[in-house]
């Protein structure tokens, strides 16, 4: 005899429930519009002729569609080189930071590690206290990292906050997995690469996405530690353009340029901003599955 499936009971909704739901949805839509529309307008301006955009009246779609802003941006050797440097920095920096942080955290997660308490104390002190920009500059100069591409990579190879989070994660991994591998003759590096890393994808993805966003948007180190224009990043070039526009916004030179060209400084700015934002928006969905689960790492583990 077949068992009847239980009929789900319907929750009775009062008029007050409907009013609250409608109010919440209206507020959510308004917040979405306020947050999303400025970015959407920047996209519209990036695909519109710069001189035409200065006349105003553009709200929802380009009035004179063009790709000239992006062409001018990518044809400029300074911007093209900045994009390449930023991509190299983001890829190399993300891989090295993720792996090096995981390796250090895996070692510190072992309670029998010699001098472990001293290492943890040094890590916590370094995370909360800084010597300042001048001692930091002196250290980088002594390491010959000033005006060197490696200044983007080496100082950030160890993320102290993620070390603490990773230690909590690694301690939650059953010890039996590592012990059985040691009995079979596996070394620590083999255990780390063959056992620990494959089951730590949520952790690694979380570290990677935060690190990649930080490298892609960084401009501070390029401003203070780099003088070679061939090593400037996209974030620094964008910041420099914004500052230069604010200084020369009323200059006669910029007016003359806009008179003889459909491209303005503002149109190139929004195109550069779009180039800087889109890669992160494209990459994020591929990490979202691991990223969401990785946000709770360390919150419930001892």
Secondary structure, DSSP 8 states (H G I E B T S, - for coil): --------------HHHHHHHHHHHHHHHHHHHHHHHHHHHHHHHHTB-HHHHTT---SSS-SSB-SHHHHHHHHSHHHHHHHHHHHHHHHHHHHHHHHHHHHHHHHHT-TT-TTHHHHHHHHHHHHH----HHHHHHHHHHTT-TTSGGGGTGGGS--HHHHHHHHHHHHTS-HHHHHHHHHTT--HHHHIIIIITGGGHHHHHHHHHHHHHHHHH--HHHHHH---GGG--HHHHHHHHHHHHHHSTT-HHHHHHHHH-S--HHHHHHHHHHHHHHHHHHHHHHHHHHHHHHTTTTTS--
